Amino acid sequence: MAGGSDNLDATERPLIAAARNAKRRGPRLSRADRTPLGLWFWEIDRVLLMLVMMLVAVGLVAVAAASPVAAQKLSTTTASLDPLYFFYRQIMWVIVGVPAMLAVSMLPKPQARRFAIYGTLFFLFLLFLVPLIGTAVNGAQRWIGSGVFRLQPSEFLKPLFAVSLAWILSLRLQDQSLPVVPLSFVLTGVIAALLMAQPDLGQTIIFAATWFVLVLVAGLSMRILWGLVGAGFAGLVAAYFFYPVAQQRINIWLFAEGDSFQVDKAHATLTAGGLIGTGPGAGLAKFQLPEAHTDYIFSVIGEEFGMIACIAIALLYLAIIVRVLIRLLDEEDSFLILAVAGLIAQFGGQATINMAVNTQLFPSKGMTLPFISYGGSSFIALSIGMGLLLSLTRRNPYAARVSMTRNWNKK
């Protein structure tokens, strides 16, 4: 109707203008959206997700810098790999891993817990199969399958185990008579025995440390905790005398006995770039590194982007840890506290160990740098673990606001 807009009163015109502007902008997620996607968007910790995506982006740049080294070592006289071969494959893992992380983060908390428990049982079963049908790479039998379809069960088991262990220990708070601590100790011991047989000392340490952090958070008495510390020290001494892999690496680290080629080259590469680095693709020391794209990618970053970049990456990991711990400050659910503490301790512990190995503060462990090192099993497993962390730290902003209002009214 011509001139219809002139017949509108003063209250209708702003509403119609807002509707037209919304139509021009297209569909948007509003706080009133109660669909699964809308709830996820407003409940997810978007700051944490942004920090993780920053790590993924840094990882792609780092793998691109380290890829020529690995490609050159795998090239033969008859065939040569593209210098960016591992970079292209890492993009493929990112395309698979990031959607998996987002999908897991959309799970409601009860479903995330069930997913972790069933996943633990499945990958524990695969871990038992590794000595029977596993594939050996570089003298270690840790994988099942071959080629693109090769996976490392222990990598996937790590985050799922942390959540399952948190569920087991949380039962103790409901019934003090349940023997959950001995049960969790036996489960961790079985996994450790399977890992040491591969051999995989680094993963064994991560699983044991995750268990210790969780029983610590669960609130055991100081007498039991000191007993666990003593048992852990006794275990290290026993490993030194009866586990050749541990003895070899401790001797190299503490007494400079044996072949220290890897850690020496890693330290030399890390410091070769000074504060600002030699520039992308300009590093030369990295070509002397073994496993430059996985275990020692932090050293490649140091050479080409400098120590300032290494410090920034360390601070990025610290920011993720602090962000998660802040989210736990007002949490009251014992299972969620234990699960989130276990996941972030695992994530931060793996990052710390990798960086410490590259700086010669720890003996060589053969452990990737989370979301930065190249690797299919590692990246996808870390994505699943971060998805669980994002799922378990989701908060309903309306519920928090209502709770605050109620507390204020009581006053």
N, C-alpha and C positions, 0 to 999 in steps of 0.2 A: 504494500500500500504506500503510495507516494506520500512523502511527508509524515510517514508513520512514526518516525523517531521523535517528531516534535510533540506527539501526543503523550509521550512517556513522562512520568513524574520524576522528581529528583532522585528518588530512591532506586528506581529501576535502571537508570542510565549507567551508574557505576558497575552494576552487576553484569549488564550486557557488554560493557567495555572489557571487563575482566574475562568474560567468556571468550570474547574475540581474541584477546591477547593470548589466552591459554591455547586456543585453537591454532594460532600462528606458531607458538612454541612447540606444539606437538605434545604427545602424552608424557607425563612426568609421574614419578612415584611420590605420592603425598603421604603424610603421616596417618591419614585415614585409610590407606590401602591395607586391607587385611588379607590379601593374597599371600601365598608362601614367599613369592619374590619380594613383595612389599615388606613383609615382616622381616625377612632376611636383611634387606637393605638398611632398615632403620635399627636393627638389633646388632648387626655385625660391628666389630671394632674396625672402622675404616682406616684409622691411623695405623693400626697393626698391619692391616692388609697392604697399605701403601708402603710401609717399611719393608715388608717381605717382597713386594714387587720391585722395589729398588734393588734388593739383593739379587733377584733374578736378572735384572738388567745389567748389573755389574758382572754377574756370572757370564752372560753372553759375551761381553767385551773381553773378559779375562780368558775365556775359552778360545775366542778368536785370536788372542795373542799367543796362546800356548799351542794351538792346533798345528802350526807348521812343524814344531818340534816332534810331536807324536807322529805326524804324517811322514816325516822324514825317516824316523826310526823304523816304521813299518813298511816303508817302500823297499822294493827289491830291484835287482838289476833289470828285470824284465817288465816290471810294472811299478808305477809310482802313483801315490795317492795325491789328490788335490790338497794343497797346503791348508785349505779351510774345511777339509773333510769332517773333522770332529766338531767344528763350529756348526756345520749344516745338520749334523746328527743331534747336536745339543738343541738346536731350534726344534727338531722333531720331538725331543723329550719335553721341552717346554710346552709345546702344543698339546701334548698328552697330559703332562703333570699339572699345569695351572687349572684347566677345567676340572680335573679330578679333585684338586684342592677346594675349588669353589663348590663342587657338588657335595663333598663331605661336610663342608662348613654349613650347608643348608640343612643338615640333619638336626632334628630336635635332640635335646640332650639324652633322653632315654634311648633313642635309636642309635645315637653315636656310641653310647656305652655298649649296646648289643652288637653293633658293627665291630667294635674293638675286640670284644670277647670271642665272637665267632672267628674273626680274623686271626686272633692269637692261636686258637686251636688249629686252624688250617695251616698257618705258616710254621707252627711248631711241628706239625706232621711232616711238612716238607723239609724241615731242618733235620729230622730223623732220617729222611731219605737221602740227604746229601752224601753221607759216606757210602751209600749203596749205588746210587745212579748219578752222583754229582760229576761236574766237569772241573778239571784242574786247570788253573791259569797261573803262570809264574810260580809253580810249585805248591800252590794252595788250592785245596778242593773245597770251594765255597759256593759254587753255582750249580744250577739245574738248567738243562737245555743248552742251546748253542745259538750263536749269531744274535740276531735281533730279539729272539725269543728266549734268551738266557736271562735268568733272574737270580738274585742273591736273597734267599729266604730270610737271613738274619737282618738285612736292611729293612724289610717290610715288617718283621717281627718287632723291631725296636719300639716304634710309637704305639703299636697295638698292645704290646706287653705292658708299657707304662700305664695305659688306661685300665687294662685288666687287673694289674697289680693294685692300682688305686681302689678299684671296686672290692677286691678281696680284703684289703686292709681297712676299708671303710666299714666292713661288717663287724669289725672288732668294737667299734664305737656303739653298735647296736646291742652286741652281746659279748661281754668281756670274757666269757668262757670259751669262745670259739678259738681254736688254735691257728689263727690266720697267719701269725708271724712265722711259726715253723713251716707252715705250708708254703708261704711265699718264698722262704729261704730254700726249701727243697726244689721248688720250681726254678728259681734262679740258678741253683747249683746244677741242675740237669742241663739247662741251656748253656751255662758256662762250660761244662764238660764237653758238650757237643761242639762248641766254638773252638775250644783249645785243641780239639782233635783235628781241626781243619788244616793248619792252625790259624787262629785269628785272635791275637792277644788284644788288639785295640777294641774290637767289639765286646770281648769278654769284660774289659774294664768298664765300658759304657753300661752294660747290663748290670754289673755289680754296683756301680755308682748310682744308677737309677734306683735300685732296690734300697740302698743305704739312705738316699735322700728321702724316699717315701716312708721308710720306717722311722726316720728322724722326724718328719713332719707329722706322722701319725701319733707322736707323743709318747714314745717309750721312756721308761725310767733311765736315769743317767747311768745306773749300774749296768743295765743291759747294753746301753750305747757304748760305754767304755769297753765292755766285753766284745762288742762287734768291732771296735777299732783295733783291739788287740788281736782278734781273729783275722782281721784284714791284713795286719802287719805280718802275722805268722804265715798267712797265705802267700804274701809277696816273697818272704824268705824261702818258703817251700818251692815256689815257682822258680826262683833263681837256681836252686840246687837240683831240681828234678824236671824242669821244663826248659829244654835247650834253647827254644826261641826267645824266652824271657831272659835267660842268662846271656845270650849273645847280644841282645839289644842293651841290656843294663851295662855290660862290660864296655860296649862302645861309648855309651853315654857318660858313665862315671869314670872309667879308667882308660879311655881312649885305646882299648884293646880290640883288635879285629878290624874288619872292613868298615870304615866310616865314610866311604865315598859319597853316599847319598846325602847324609846330613851336612857334610862339608860343602858339597856343591850347592845344596839348598841355601845355606847361609851365605856363601859367596855370591850367588845369584841375587838373593834378597837385597844385599847391600851394594850391588854393582851400580844401581841407578841413583844412589844418593837420595837427596830430599825430593827432587821433582821427577826423577826417572830419565831414561834415555829417549822416551817417546814411543808411541804405539808402533810395534813391528820392528823397532830398531835394536832390540836386545840381542846380544850375542852369547852371553853367559848361559842363557836358558837352554841352548842347544847341548849343553853338557849335563842337563838334568835328566834323571830317570823319572818317568811318570809326571812330566811337567804339567799335563792337562788335568791331573787328578790330585794325587797326594801333595804335590809341591807347586800348585798353581799360585799360592800366596807369594812364593818367591818370584814367580814370573811377574806378578803385579808389582812387587817391589822394584824389580829391575826396570820395567818399562814405564811405570807411573809414579815411582818414588815412594819413599817412606811416608810421606804425607798421605798418599792414597791408602797405604796399609793402615795407618792410624784411623783414617776416616772409616774404613771397613770395620775395624775393631769397635769403633764407637757406634756403628750401625747395629752390630750384633748386641752391644750393650743396651742400646735404645729399645730393641725388641724385648730383651729380658726385663728391663725396667718397666716397659709399658704393660707387659703381662702381669708382673707383680703388683702394679698399681690396680689393675682390674680385680685382683684377689683381695684387696683391702677390705671391701664391704661384703665379701662372700661368706655365707654361713653353712652351705652344704659341704659336709666333710668329704664326700666323694669328689665333688668338683675341685675343692682345694687340693686334694691329693693328686688328682689326674692332671690338672694344669701345672702343678709344681713338678711332677714327674716329667711331663713333656718339655717344659722349658728348661729344666735341669739337663735333660738329655740333649736338647738342641744347643744350649750354651756350652755344655761340656764338650761336645764334638767339635764345635768351632774353636774353643780354647785349646784343645789338644792339638788340632791341626796347625794352628798358628804357633803354638809353643814348639812343635816339632820343627817347623820351618826356621825358627829363631834359635834352635839348639837348646831350648829350655827343657824339652822332653825327649826321651828316646824315640826313634822312629816307630810309628804305629800303623802305617798304611791306612789312614783314615781321611775321608774326603772333607772338604770345607763346605758346609751346608749351603745349597743353592748356588754355589759359585763353581765348584769342581765339576768337570765333565762326568757323566754317568747316567745310565738309564735307570737301573734299580735304585741307586742312591737318590736321584732327583725325584722320581715318582713316589718313593717311600717317604721322603721328606715332605713332599706335597700332601700326602695323606696325613702325616703327623701334624702339619700346620693346619690342615683342614679340620682335624679334630680339635686342635687348640682354638681355632676361630669359632667352632661350633660351641665348645664348652665355655667360652668367654662371652658369648652373646648375652646382651642385657636388654630388657624391655624398658625403654625410657619412660613410658607411661607408668609402669609398675613402680619404678623408682620415685617418680614424682608423686604418685598417690601415697606411697609409704612415707615420704618426707612430709607431706601435708598432714597425714594422720598423726605422726609424731609431734608435729608443731601444734596441732589442735589439742593433743593431750596435755601439753604444757600450759 
